[in-house]
């Protein structure tokens, strides 16, 4: 498990795993996987969770931050 708890908090802000899964049209096991790994790998889903929960997309996708070169 990762140290990033923002995904769990964002899902909680959406009303919990079951409600979030219904709103996002994904399974509750998908939500659990995101919470367990601390990341939402799909940009579209991360954007939707961000809009619904108030969390920044960057905090929901920490592994996928683009580095400036």
Residue pairs with C-beta under 8 A, 6 or more apart in sequence:
1 36
1 37
1 38
2 37
2 38
2 39
3 38
4 38
4 39
4 59
4 62
5 38
6 38
6 55
6 59
6 60
6 62
7 34
7 35
7 37
7 38
7 39
7 40
7 49
7 60
8 35
8 38
9 53
9 55
10 49
10 50
10 52
10 53
10 54
10 55
10 59
10 60
11 17
11 20
11 31
11 34
11 35
11 49
11 53
13 52
13 53
13 54
13 55
14 20
14 23
14 49
14 52
14 53
15 23
17 28
17 31
17 32
17 35
18 28
20 31
20 49
20 52
21 27
21 28
21 30
21 31
23 48
23 52
24 31
24 45
24 48
24 49
26 45
34 40
38 62
39 60
39 61
39 62
39 63
39 64
40 46
40 49
40 60
40 61
41 61
41 63
41 64
43 57
43 61
43 64
46 57
46 60
46 61
47 57
49 55
49 60
50 56
50 57
50 60
58 65
